[in-house]
Amino acid sequence: MANANWIRLHVEMDYDNYMLDGVERNEAIRRIAKDWYMSQEEVNDIVTIYEKDLNDIDKTGDLGDII
């Protein structure tokens, strides 16, 4: 299981880097899948959960404009 968490963490980091470089979401997923020898669906599942967690104020503690 530790290996799966390690891969997930690095996929998320790669995704962040591609987003910062201005790469579109689908292209980033395609590149990450190729780099990590994963299917695009596997990468998409990781990225979708990651994006959901980024917007979850219970996990981030960021209240944003609520205050």
C-alpha positions in Angstrom: 0.0 0.0 0.0 2.9 2.3 0.7 4.0 2.0 -2.9 0.5 3.1 -4.1 0.6 6.2 -1.8 4.1 7.0 -3.1 2.9 6.8 -6.7 -0.3 8.8 -6.0 1.8 11.6 -4.3 4.1 11.8 -7.3 1.3 11.8 -9.8 -0.3 14.7 -7.9 3.0 16.6 -7.9 3.5 16.0 -11.6 -0.1 17.2 -12.2 0.6 20.4 -10.2 3.7 21.0 -12.2 1.9 20.6 -15.5 -0.8 22.9 -14.4 1.7 25.6 -13.4 3.3 25.2 -16.8 0.0 25.9 -18.5 -0.7 22.4 -19.8 -4.3 21.5 -20.3 -5.8 19.0 -17.9 -6.3 16.2 -20.5 -2.9 16.7 -21.9 -1.4 16.6 -18.4 -3.2 13.3 -17.7 -2.0 11.8 -21.0 1.6 12.8 -20.3 1.5 11.5 -16.7 0.0 8.2 -17.8 2.8 7.8 -20.3 5.5 8.7 -17.8 4.2 6.4 -15.1 3.1 3.5 -17.4 -0.4 3.9 -16.2 -3.7 4.1 -18.1 -5.2 7.5 -18.5 -8.2 6.3 -16.5 -6.0 5.4 -13.5 -4.4 8.9 -13.7 -7.7 10.6 -14.1 -9.1 8.8 -11.0 -6.1 10.1 -8.9 -6.4 13.6 -10.3 -10.1 13.8 -9.8 -9.8 12.9 -6.2 -6.9 15.3 -5.8 -8.9 18.2 -7.3 -11.9 17.3 -5.0 -9.6 17.4 -2.0 -8.1 20.7 -3.0 -11.6 22.2 -2.9 -12.6 20.5 0.4 -12.4 23.2 3.2 -12.5 20.4 5.8 -9.1 19.1 4.4 -7.5 22.4 3.5 -8.8 24.6 6.3 -9.1 27.4 3.8 -12.3 29.3 4.4 -11.7 31.7 1.5 -14.4 34.2 1.0 -16.7 32.7 3.7 -15.1 34.9 6.4 
